[in-house]
Amino acid sequence: MKKNIIIAVLVLVIIILTAFIFAGKRIVIRREMPENTDTENTTSAISEEGYSISETEYYQEETAKNTSSPDIADSMSEESEIAETVYSSGTGKTVVIDPGHQSRGNSEKEPIAPGASEMKAKVSSGTTGRTTGVPEYAVNLQVALKLRDVLQSQGYNVVMTREVNEIDISNSQRAEIANKLNADAFVRIHCNGDNDPSVNGALTMCQTSANVYCGQLYSQSRRLSESILNALCAETGAASKGIIETDTMSGINWCQVPVTIVEMGFMTNSQEDRLLNDSAYQDKLATGIAKGINAYFG
């Protein structure tokens, strides 16, 4: 009888200990995978603690909440590196690279500038190669990663707004990354498109001097745009289509640092489309943009 009682007590003790162990594991999981639902608090934490603490978690949350296509969030890997990795330091200059667009656009609206009543779609997926059929967002990322490596080798602090295509970051959020870092330059990598398939060449874009949101940065942004365009065209042989000054771009209007949009060529032009998808030509694009950034800081 006593033996049965002892066995029953031991079994009960084992059950209780097992329950505590599993409860402890669930607590650890909750700590490692915090369930933040307050975007403002998350943004505040990033601002106060610095960009290196958990920008990846922040943009994964934004993806899940903001995307108009749930499949985007579903396809995201929890282990993916998404944004804001500092690759090197040396010159003290911080360059934020924004590979334009993403695999799926987000048609939800956001203000075109801080406090503006005019609204625009948060982000689009961009154009598509006339001959190759390759989407712009893919080419943008390929060149941006090459540019990252070139600048890294030269000792810059290099930060990417995205390193994957399956992501959802609005144009204002991309600008905010550069703003939070007080970047020395914000370089937005894009390809162009036109209804006329004969149109080709590279151009850059910046705000006007009359821009009420960031006009105080016009001279720096204009000089950055000019330096990059000249160096890119010299390196690649692309025709220069000049600098477009515009106040219609959300990704510019939200900026509080020098900014330029680099339109590397027209994917609607068959020849240029093939070049933009050629690895050797992409190397030239990255080298040319880097030389332009060097000239700007020089």
PEURCOR-V472462 format. One record per residue. N is the residue number from 0. SS is DSSP state (H for helix, E for strand, L for the rest). NEAR is the number of other C-alpha atoms within 12 Angstrom. Layout:
N_SS_NEAR, N_SS_NEAR
This chain:
0_L_7, 1_H_8, 2_H_9, 3_H_10, 4_H_11, 5_H_12, 6_H_13, 7_H_14, 8_H_14, 9_H_14, 10_H_14, 11_H_14, 12_H_14, 13_H_14, 14_H_14, 15_H_14, 16_H_14, 17_H_14, 18_H_14, 19_H_14, 20_H_14, 21_H_14, 22_H_14, 23_H_14, 24_H_14, 25_H_14, 26_H_14, 27_H_13, 28_H_13, 29_H_13, 30_H_12, 31_H_13, 32_L_16, 33_L_17, 34_L_16, 35_L_22, 36_L_16, 37_L_15, 38_H_21, 39_H_14, 40_H_14, 41_H_27, 42_H_28, 43_H_18, 44_H_21, 45_H_25, 46_H_23, 47_H_15, 48_H_16, 49_L_20, 50_L_32, 51_L_22, 52_L_20, 53_L_26, 54_H_36, 55_H_34, 56_H_33, 57_H_39, 58_H_39, 59_H_38, 60_H_32, 61_H_31, 62_H_34, 63_H_30, 64_H_25, 65_H_29, 66_L_33, 67_L_25, 68_L_21, 69_H_20, 70_H_17, 71_H_28, 72_H_27, 73_H_18, 74_H_21, 75_L_27, 76_L_19, 77_L_20, 78_L_12, 79_L_20, 80_L_25, 81_L_33, 82_L_36, 83_L_37, 84_L_30, 85_L_32, 86_L_26, 87_L_22, 88_L_19, 89_L_16, 90_L_19, 91_L_18, 92_L_28, 93_E_38, 94_E_49, 95_E_46, 96_E_51, 97_E_49, 98_E_47, 99_L_48, 100_L_41, 101_L_39, 102_L_36, 103_L_33, 104_L_31, 105_E_32, 106_E_21, 107_E_21, 108_E_23, 109_E_27, 110_E_25, 111_L_29, 112_L_31, 113_L_23, 114_L_14, 115_L_16, 116_L_11, 117_L_17, 118_E_20, 119_E_23, 120_E_26, 121_E_31, 122_E_35, 123_L_29, 124_L_32, 125_L_32, 126_L_34, 127_E_32, 128_L_31, 129_L_28, 130_L_20, 131_L_23, 132_L_20, 133_L_27, 134_E_33, 135_H_39, 136_H_40, 137_H_35, 138_H_46, 139_H_45, 140_H_35, 141_H_36, 142_H_43, 143_H_42, 144_H_33, 145_H_32, 146_H_39, 147_H_42, 148_H_26, 149_H_30, 150_H_36, 151_H_30, 152_H_19, 153_L_25, 154_L_22, 155_L_31, 156_E_32, 157_E_41, 158_E_44, 159_E_43, 160_L_47, 161_L_43, 162_L_35, 163_L_36, 164_L_35, 165_L_34, 166_L_48, 167_L_48, 168_L_51, 169_L_40, 170_H_40, 171_H_32, 172_H_36, 173_H_42, 174_H_42, 175_H_34, 176_H_44, 177_H_38, 178_H_30, 179_H_31, 180_H_34, 181_L_26, 182_L_31, 183_L_34, 184_E_44, 185_E_46, 186_E_51, 187_E_46, 188_E_48, 189_E_41, 190_E_46, 191_E_40, 192_L_30, 193_L_21, 194_L_14, 195_L_14, 196_L_21, 197_L_18, 198_L_24, 199_L_30, 200_L_35, 201_E_43, 202_E_37, 203_E_41, 204_E_40, 205_E_45, 206_L_40, 207_L_28, 208_L_20, 209_L_17, 210_L_25, 211_L_23, 212_L_27, 213_L_32, 214_H_27, 215_H_21, 216_H_30, 217_H_32, 218_H_24, 219_H_28, 220_H_42, 221_H_32, 222_H_30, 223_H_41, 224_H_41, 225_H_36, 226_H_33, 227_H_47, 228_H_46, 229_H_35, 230_H_34, 231_H_41, 232_H_33, 233_H_21, 234_H_27, 235_H_30, 236_L_22, 237_L_30, 238_L_23, 239_E_29, 240_E_24, 241_E_25, 242_E_28, 243_E_25, 244_E_29, 245_L_26, 246_L_26, 247_L_24, 248_L_35, 249_H_37, 250_H_48, 251_H_44, 252_H_45, 253_L_38, 254_L_46, 255_L_35, 256_L_37, 257_L_41, 258_E_51, 259_E_51, 260_E_44, 261_E_51, 262_E_44, 263_E_51, 264_E_46, 265_E_41, 266_L_42, 267_L_33, 268_L_30, 269_H_26, 270_H_23, 271_H_33, 272_H_35, 273_H_25, 274_H_34, 275_H_47, 276_L_36, 277_L_19, 278_H_17, 279_H_18, 280_H_28, 281_H_34, 282_H_27, 283_H_29, 284_H_46, 285_H_41, 286_H_33, 287_H_34, 288_H_47, 289_H_41, 290_H_30, 291_H_33, 292_H_43, 293_H_28, 294_H_20, 295_H_29, 296_H_23, 297_L_12
